[in-house]
């Protein structure tokens, strides 16, 4: 069949097909997502294990080697890379390309779960996740206000800014950079503790019972059944200082009698600077499948709304 001759004798079908293909191409082009990195998946699993205060040698013998011996038997494993630091171990398991990612994740989780009883009891629960390329921040901002100090600005970013931006379509996570973290510090007096014959372990054990919320069963009230909850909490450092502790021979003392309680900030572990000046900022990561350009437009619109509701707020696009 001579397609060219048929199209010359019947031009209408050819023109209609050309128009339809052109429209389909324009629609496909407009629907394409713009991303710095494509949403690809490699069968690579990362295991993070933390034991605060442990030396690298201890982490290697008691954690890293046991995890390596457990996952080495997983089918399709190609390479294992282990990084040991003070108090932490990162084990990267690289599988062959034909290995399904979800299957690799499930098998590694099962292998680590099987040796959990052999790992140190005070070690934090291992975090097992797959390697993702969408975890790179696409936007970074700094915030400042003449009405808030560094602690207040950090709280504002964690509570107000993060909640507002996480509601934006396509935003995967909002991470604060710089700033400070609130901390209640209890400094024990060893002389008074020795006089009262109470140890730091006794104080720690009793303080663990302070912030407790648990189910308390049910009861009949007013002709209906109502659930009960056991609440043992404190709302401020002053209330914590007034908390009673039990000592030997049935005695009772208050925490302020053997320690000073201060509402302060935690030790700095990271800092953020812009043009040589310390700042409080936040980074935005897109979710999987989202367009970075669309996410950026929605984020800027949400930040404009925040500026309108907080006129004293100054937001700078740092990246």
C-alpha positions as CSV (number, residue, x, y, z in Angstrom):
1,X,0.0,0.0,0.0
2,X,1.4,3.4,-1.0
3,X,0.6,5.6,2.0
4,X,1.8,8.8,0.4
5,X,-0.5,8.4,-2.6
6,X,-3.4,7.4,-0.4
7,X,-2.9,10.5,1.8
8,X,-2.8,12.8,-1.3
9,X,-6.1,11.4,-2.5
10,X,-7.6,11.5,1.0
11,X,-6.1,14.5,2.8
12,X,-8.6,14.8,5.6
13,X,-7.7,11.6,7.6
14,X,-4.0,12.6,7.4
15,X,-4.6,16.1,8.7
16,X,-6.8,14.8,11.5
17,X,-4.1,12.3,12.5
18,X,-1.5,15.0,12.4
19,X,-3.6,17.3,14.6
20,X,-4.3,14.6,17.1
21,X,-0.6,13.6,17.4
22,X,0.3,17.3,17.9
23,X,-2.2,17.7,20.7
24,X,-1.1,14.5,22.3
25,X,2.5,15.7,22.2
26,X,1.7,19.1,23.7
27,X,-0.3,17.5,26.5
28,X,2.4,15.0,27.2
29,X,5.1,17.7,27.3
30,X,3.0,19.9,29.7
31,X,2.4,16.9,32.0
32,X,6.1,16.0,32.3
33,X,7.6,16.5,35.8
34,X,10.9,18.4,36.1
35,X,13.3,16.7,38.5
36,X,17.0,17.1,39.2
37,X,17.3,13.4,39.8
38,X,14.8,10.8,38.3
39,X,12.8,8.5,40.6
40,X,14.9,5.4,40.2
41,X,15.3,2.6,42.6
42,X,18.4,0.5,43.2
43,X,18.2,-2.7,45.3
44,X,20.3,-1.2,48.1
45,X,19.3,-1.4,51.8
46,X,20.8,0.7,54.6
47,X,20.9,-0.5,58.3
48,X,21.5,2.2,61.0
49,X,22.3,0.9,64.5
50,X,23.0,3.2,67.4
51,X,24.5,2.5,70.9
52,X,25.2,5.9,72.5
53,X,28.6,6.1,74.3
54,X,30.1,3.0,72.8
55,X,33.6,3.0,71.3
56,X,34.2,2.1,67.6
57,X,35.9,-1.1,68.7
58,X,32.9,-2.2,70.7
59,X,30.5,-1.3,67.9
60,X,32.6,-3.4,65.5
61,X,32.7,-6.6,67.6
62,X,29.2,-6.5,69.2
63,X,27.1,-4.9,66.5
64,X,28.7,-4.6,63.0
65,X,30.0,-8.1,62.7
66,X,26.8,-9.7,64.0
67,X,24.7,-7.7,61.5
68,X,27.1,-8.6,58.7
69,X,26.9,-12.3,59.5
70,X,23.1,-12.2,59.6
71,X,22.6,-10.4,56.2
72,X,25.4,-12.2,54.3
73,X,23.1,-15.2,53.8
74,X,20.4,-13.2,52.1
75,X,19.9,-14.3,48.5
76,X,21.1,-11.9,45.8
77,X,23.5,-10.0,48.0
78,X,26.4,-8.5,46.0
79,X,28.4,-6.2,48.3
80,X,28.4,-5.1,52.0
81,X,29.8,-1.8,53.1
82,X,30.2,-1.0,56.8
83,X,30.9,2.4,58.4
84,X,31.7,2.4,62.2
85,X,31.8,5.5,64.3
86,X,31.5,6.5,67.9
87,X,28.1,5.0,69.0
88,X,26.8,4.2,65.5
89,X,27.1,1.6,62.7
90,X,25.9,2.0,59.1
91,X,25.7,-1.2,57.1
92,X,24.9,-0.8,53.4
93,X,23.7,-3.9,51.6
94,X,24.0,-3.8,47.8
95,X,22.0,-6.4,45.9
96,X,22.0,-7.5,42.3
97,X,19.9,-5.4,39.9
98,X,17.4,-8.2,39.3
99,X,16.6,-8.4,43.0
100,X,13.2,-6.9,43.8
101,X,13.7,-4.0,46.2
102,X,10.7,-4.8,48.5
103,X,11.8,-8.4,48.7
104,X,15.4,-7.3,49.6
105,X,14.0,-5.0,52.3
106,X,11.8,-7.7,53.9
107,X,14.6,-10.3,53.9
108,X,17.1,-7.9,55.5
109,X,14.6,-6.9,58.2
110,X,13.9,-10.6,59.0
111,X,17.6,-11.3,59.2
112,X,18.3,-8.4,61.6
113,X,15.2,-9.2,63.6
114,X,16.5,-12.8,64.1
115,X,19.7,-11.6,65.8
116,X,18.1,-8.8,67.9
117,X,18.5,-10.8,71.1
118,X,22.2,-11.2,70.4
119,X,22.8,-7.4,70.1
120,X,23.4,-5.2,73.2
121,X,20.2,-4.8,75.2
122,X,20.6,-1.0,75.6
123,X,21.1,-0.5,71.9
124,X,18.5,1.5,70.1
125,X,16.2,-0.3,67.7
126,X,18.0,-0.7,64.3
127,X,16.6,1.5,61.5
128,X,16.3,-0.4,58.2
129,X,15.4,1.6,55.1
130,X,15.9,1.5,51.3
131,X,18.2,3.8,49.4
132,X,16.3,6.8,48.0
133,X,17.4,9.5,45.7
134,X,14.6,11.9,46.6
135,X,16.2,12.7,50.0
136,X,18.3,15.6,48.6
137,X,16.9,19.0,49.7
138,X,15.5,21.1,46.8
139,X,15.1,24.3,48.7
140,X,16.6,25.9,51.8
141,X,15.5,29.0,53.7
142,X,16.6,31.0,56.7
143,X,14.2,32.8,59.0
144,X,14.6,35.7,61.5
145,X,12.4,37.9,63.6
146,X,13.2,40.8,65.9
147,X,10.5,39.5,68.3
148,X,12.0,36.0,68.8
149,X,15.3,34.8,70.2
150,X,17.1,31.7,68.9
151,X,15.1,29.3,71.0
152,X,11.8,30.9,70.1
153,X,12.7,30.9,66.4
154,X,13.7,27.2,66.6
155,X,10.3,26.4,68.2
156,X,8.6,28.5,65.5
157,X,10.2,26.5,62.7
158,X,9.5,23.1,64.3
159,X,5.9,23.9,65.1
160,X,4.5,26.5,62.7
161,X,6.6,26.5,59.6
162,X,7.0,22.7,59.4
163,X,3.3,22.0,59.9
164,X,2.3,24.6,57.3
165,X,4.8,23.3,54.7
166,X,4.1,19.6,55.3
167,X,0.5,20.3,54.2
168,X,1.8,21.5,50.8
169,X,1.3,18.9,48.0
170,X,4.6,17.4,47.0
171,X,6.6,18.3,50.1
172,X,8.1,15.1,51.6
173,X,9.9,16.5,54.7
174,X,10.9,19.8,56.4
175,X,14.2,19.7,58.4
176,X,15.4,22.4,60.7
177,X,19.0,23.5,60.3
178,X,20.8,25.3,63.1
179,X,19.0,26.7,66.1
180,X,18.8,25.1,69.5
181,X,16.8,22.3,71.2
182,X,15.0,22.8,74.6
183,X,16.3,20.7,77.4
184,X,15.6,20.4,81.1
185,X,18.9,19.9,83.0
186,X,19.1,18.2,86.4
187,X,22.4,18.7,88.1
188,X,22.7,16.3,91.1
189,X,24.5,17.3,94.3
190,X,26.7,14.3,95.3
191,X,27.3,15.5,98.8
192,X,23.6,15.7,99.7
193,X,22.9,12.4,97.9
194,X,25.6,10.7,99.9
195,X,24.2,12.1,103.1
196,X,20.7,10.8,102.2
197,X,22.1,7.5,100.9
198,X,20.4,7.8,97.5
199,X,22.2,7.0,94.2
200,X,21.9,8.6,90.8
201,X,20.4,5.3,89.5
202,X,17.6,5.6,92.1
203,X,16.9,9.2,91.0
204,X,16.9,8.2,87.3
205,X,14.6,5.3,87.9
206,X,12.0,7.4,89.7
207,X,12.2,10.2,87.1
208,X,11.4,7.8,84.3
209,X,8.0,7.4,85.9
210,X,7.2,11.1,85.6
211,X,6.1,11.4,82.0
212,X,3.7,8.5,81.8
213,X,0.4,8.1,80.0
214,X,-1.1,4.7,80.0
215,X,-4.5,3.0,79.7
216,X,-6.2,2.5,83.1
217,X,-9.1,0.3,82.1
218,X,-12.8,1.2,82.1
219,X,-15.4,2.2,84.7
220,X,-19.2,2.7,84.9
221,X,-19.9,6.4,85.2
222,X,-23.4,8.0,85.0
223,X,-24.9,4.8,83.5
224,X,-22.4,4.5,80.8
225,X,-19.0,2.9,80.4
226,X,-16.0,5.3,80.3
227,X,-12.3,4.6,79.5
228,X,-9.7,5.6,82.2
229,X,-6.2,6.8,81.6
230,X,-3.3,7.1,84.1
231,X,-1.6,10.5,83.7
232,X,1.7,11.2,85.6
233,X,3.2,14.3,83.9
234,X,4.8,17.6,84.7
235,X,4.4,20.8,82.8
236,X,7.4,22.8,83.8
237,X,10.8,22.6,85.4
238,X,9.4,24.1,88.6
239,X,6.9,21.2,88.9
240,X,9.7,18.7,88.2
241,X,11.8,20.3,91.0
242,X,8.9,19.9,93.4
243,X,8.5,16.2,92.6
244,X,8.9,13.9,95.7
245,X,11.4,11.1,95.7
246,X,11.5,8.1,98.1
247,X,14.6,7.4,100.1
248,X,15.6,4.7,102.5
249,X,13.6,4.0,105.7
250,X,10.4,5.3,104.1
251,X,11.6,8.9,103.9
252,X,10.5,11.4,101.3
253,X,12.4,14.3,99.8
254,X,11.9,16.7,96.9
255,X,14.1,16.7,93.8
256,X,15.2,20.3,94.5
257,X,16.7,19.2,97.8
258,X,19.4,17.1,96.0
259,X,19.6,18.8,92.6
260,X,19.2,22.0,90.7
261,X,16.7,21.9,87.9
262,X,17.1,24.3,85.0
263,X,15.0,24.8,81.9
264,X,17.8,25.4,79.3
265,X,18.9,24.3,75.9
266,X,20.8,21.2,74.8
267,X,24.4,21.1,73.8
268,X,24.9,22.3,70.2
269,X,25.6,19.6,67.7
270,X,25.2,21.6,64.5
271,X,25.1,25.2,63.4
272,X,23.9,27.1,60.3
273,X,25.5,30.2,58.9
274,X,24.5,32.6,56.1
275,X,27.1,35.2,54.9
276,X,29.1,34.4,58.1
277,X,26.2,35.1,60.5
278,X,24.5,32.3,62.6
279,X,20.9,31.7,61.4
280,X,18.0,29.3,61.9
281,X,17.0,27.7,58.7
282,X,15.1,24.8,57.2
283,X,15.4,22.5,54.2
284,X,12.6,21.1,52.1
285,X,12.7,17.7,50.4
286,X,10.2,16.7,47.7
287,X,8.2,13.5,47.9
288,X,8.5,10.7,45.4
289,X,7.0,11.4,42.0
290,X,6.6,15.2,42.6
291,X,8.0,17.9,40.3
292,X,10.6,20.1,42.0
293,X,9.3,23.1,40.0
294,X,5.7,22.6,41.1
295,X,6.8,22.0,44.7
296,X,8.8,25.2,44.7
297,X,5.9,27.3,43.4
298,X,3.6,25.9,46.1
299,X,6.2,26.4,48.8
300,X,6.8,30.1,47.9
301,X,3.0,30.6,48.0
302,X,2.7,29.0,51.4
303,X,5.6,31.2,52.7
304,X,3.9,34.3,51.4
305,X,0.9,33.4,53.5
306,X,3.2,33.0,56.5
307,X,4.7,36.4,55.9
308,X,1.2,37.9,55.7
309,X,0.1,36.3,59.1
310,X,3.5,37.2,60.7
311,X,4.6,40.6,59.5
312,X,7.8,40.6,61.6
313,X,9.0,37.4,59.9
314,X,11.9,37.6,57.5
315,X,12.4,34.6,55.2
316,X,15.4,34.4,52.9
317,X,15.8,31.9,50.1
318,X,19.4,30.5,50.8
319,X,19.4,27.7,48.2
